[in-house]
Amino acid sequence: MNPAIALDTKLDTKAEIEFVLSSLIDCWNRHDVPALCAYFAEDADFVNVLGARMQGRTMIEAQHKRLHETIFRRTVLTQVATTVRFVRGDVAVAHMQWEMTGAEAVPGWNVPDPRRGIFSYILVRHDDGWRITAAHNTDTVPLVLQ
């Protein structure tokens, strides 16, 4: 059992989820992909900003490992704002706005610095804590309409 995921009787349920999300940021910034992916359920689904779907923690971890060895190796992720809504006592939807600096250029993709986006998470409470069962990441793209 990962102690960072364990339920803490001193925290309320919303604080537990906020702790998981802030821990994700910490893991990202340390580029500790196994610790990052420990917050995902074994059968989790993850859709990245390019629309690629990863199924299962093993695939999510493999993809993030590759990214953190290449274009994200110098990134710093910042949590800007978070909301949590409970669908029921053991299921929550969380949205986390983020900013990222330090991403390396990718041919054909004009990535701003800082890059901004929003994560949508569905979390389920398990015996040993909250796990992400689904995640969808979306870049925030400022448009100027005339």
VENUR-V576269 format. One line per field, one symbol per residue. ss: DSSP state (A for helix, B for strand, O for the rest). A space follows every 50 residues. Layout:
ss: ???
This chain:
ss: OOOOOOOOOOOOAAAAAAAAAAAAAAAAAAOOAAAAAOOBBBBBBBBOOO OOBBBOAAAAAAAAAAAAAOOOOOOBBBBBBBBBBBBBOOBBBBBBBBBB BOOOOBOOBOOOOOBBBBBBBBBBBBOOBBBBBBBBBBBOOOOOOO
